[in-house]
């Protein structure tokens, strides 16, 4: 890289700033968070409405496994059934609701600091990027 060229990290910072990626990431994060919380709320509502049916299914499934295995795994089946029932109860008892906060209140990942990392190098600064015997430059078609 010649001395008059801008480092790739500075170029990337400028593109991130020009595209206003930070605010777009915050908006997308807020939308995903709201969708997840709405989905969890609907799931919890379903679990509350059908909890007895779900636990009955666990009982029937355990009984079927016991019949097929002649009860050899009854202890393990009962342990798993208990864990599943406890998981359903735990979810059904939670309150999931969308958050009332603006995207600006979310924290965006620190992009600028990541670009300054010593691990981020311009392609022309990477070993093997020049046309030497073992480099990448010789393995692609010339444009």
C-alpha positions as semicolon CSV with decimal commas, in nm:
position;residue;x (nm);y (nm);z (nm)
1;X;0,000;0,000;0,000
2;X;0,142;0,335;-0,088
3;X;0,156;0,610;0,171
4;X;-0,102;0,826;-0,006
5;X;-0,375;0,556;0,006
6;X;-0,622;0,546;0,293
7;X;-0,603;0,228;0,508
8;X;-0,882;-0,023;0,450
9;X;-1,003;0,018;0,809
10;X;-1,054;0,391;0,754
11;X;-1,233;0,324;0,427
12;X;-1,466;0,076;0,600
13;X;-1,533;0,322;0,883
14;X;-1,630;0,584;0,628
15;X;-1,866;0,345;0,448
16;X;-2,026;0,243;0,779
17;X;-2,075;0,609;0,868
18;X;-2,201;0,704;0,520
19;X;-2,458;0,423;0,515
20;X;-2,568;0,498;0,872
21;X;-2,535;0,128;0,950
22;X;-2,534;0,178;1,326
23;X;-2,889;0,315;1,335
24;X;-3,007;0,051;1,087
25;X;-2,859;-0,224;1,303
26;X;-3,032;-0,076;1,608
27;X;-3,366;-0,065;1,425
28;X;-3,328;-0,423;1,301
29;X;-3,228;-0,540;1,649
30;X;-3,532;-0,373;1,802
31;X;-3,763;-0,527;1,540
32;X;-3,619;-0,875;1,594
33;X;-3,640;-0,836;1,971
34;X;-4,006;-0,731;1,948
35;X;-4,088;-1,020;1,713
36;X;-3,916;-1,270;1,942
37;X;-4,099;-1,141;2,246
38;X;-4,432;-1,150;2,063
39;X;-4,359;-1,507;1,955
40;X;-4,265;-1,607;2,308
41;X;-4,581;-1,443;2,437
42;X;-4,793;-1,641;2,191
43;X;-4,611;-1,963;2,284
44;X;-4,666;-1,904;2,654
45;X;-5,033;-1,830;2,591
46;X;-5,066;-2,159;2,400
47;X;-4,886;-2,348;2,678
48;X;-5,117;-2,201;2,941
49;X;-5,427;-2,288;2,739
50;X;-5,315;-2,643;2,658
51;X;-5,095;-2,734;2,955
52;X;-5,311;-3,029;3,062
53;X;-5,313;-3,166;2,706
54;X;-4,935;-3,136;2,677
55;X;-4,874;-3,309;3,011
56;X;-5,125;-3,580;2,911
57;X;-4,926;-3,633;2,591
58;X;-4,608;-3,676;2,798
59;X;-4,790;-3,937;3,012
60;X;-4,918;-4,128;2,706
61;X;-4,577;-4,117;2,536
62;X;-4,408;-4,245;2,852
63;X;-4,662;-4,526;2,886
64;X;-4,612;-4,625;2,521
65;X;-4,234;-4,634;2,564
66;X;-4,276;-4,844;2,879
67;X;-4,502;-5,090;2,691
68;X;-4,258;-5,121;2,401
69;X;-3,954;-5,169;2,626
70;X;-4,133;-5,381;2,889
71;X;-4,055;-5,111;3,146
72;X;-3,676;-5,151;3,120
73;X;-3,630;-4,774;3,094
74;X;-3,915;-4,667;3,319
75;X;-3,689;-4,464;3,550
76;X;-3,525;-4,274;3,263
77;X;-3,860;-4,218;3,089
78;X;-4,010;-4,082;3,411
79;X;-3,710;-3,855;3,463
80;X;-3,740;-3,712;3,110
81;X;-4,119;-3,675;3,147
82;X;-4,066;-3,484;3,471
83;X;-3,809;-3,255;3,311
84;X;-4,037;-3,185;3,015
85;X;-4,331;-3,110;3,246
86;X;-4,111;-2,881;3,456
87;X;-3,994;-2,701;3,141
88;X;-4,352;-2,646;3,025
89;X;-4,447;-2,520;3,371
90;X;-4,148;-2,285;3,378
91;X;-4,235;-2,137;3,040
92;X;-4,605;-2,111;3,120
93;X;-4,528;-1,917;3,438
94;X;-4,316;-1,653;3,262
95;X;-4,438;-1,318;3,138
96;X;-4,316;-1,227;2,789
97;X;-4,421;-0,893;2,649
98;X;-4,274;-0,656;2,393
99;X;-4,049;-0,391;2,539
100;X;-4,147;-0,029;2,520
101;X;-3,817;0,121;2,414
102;X;-3,687;0,297;2,111
103;X;-3,412;0,159;1,884
104;X;-3,182;0,439;2,002
105;X;-3,185;0,287;2,350
106;X;-3,022;-0,033;2,220
107;X;-2,648;-0,073;2,212
108;X;-2,496;-0,137;1,871
109;X;-2,184;-0,349;1,837
110;X;-1,860;-0,153;1,834
111;X;-1,758;-0,168;1,468
112;X;-1,491;0,101;1,473
113;X;-1,286;-0,073;1,742
114;X;-1,305;-0,405;1,559
115;X;-1,165;-0,247;1,245
116;X;-0,863;-0,115;1,435
117;X;-0,778;-0,467;1,552
118;X;-0,434;-0,591;1,448
119;X;-0,613;-0,895;1,302
120;X;-0,779;-0,678;1,035
121;X;-0,546;-0,621;0,744
122;X;-0,591;-0,499;0,393
123;X;-0,569;-0,775;0,131
124;X;-0,250;-0,629;-0,012
125;X;-0,090;-0,648;0,335
126;X;-0,165;-1,018;0,384
127;X;0,107;-1,276;0,327
128;X;0,069;-1,451;-0,007
129;X;-0,138;-1,172;-0,163
130;X;0,138;-1,070;-0,400
131;X;0,215;-1,279;-0,704
132;X;0,458;-1,518;-0,540
133;X;0,466;-1,894;-0,589
134;X;0,233;-1,983;-0,299
135;X;0,004;-1,678;-0,291
136;X;-0,357;-1,621;-0,379
137;X;-0,281;-1,372;-0,651
138;X;-0,163;-1,643;-0,887
139;X;-0,465;-1,866;-0,825
140;X;-0,730;-1,642;-0,977
141;X;-0,792;-1,521;-1,329
142;X;-0,655;-1,182;-1,415
143;X;-0,917;-0,916;-1,488
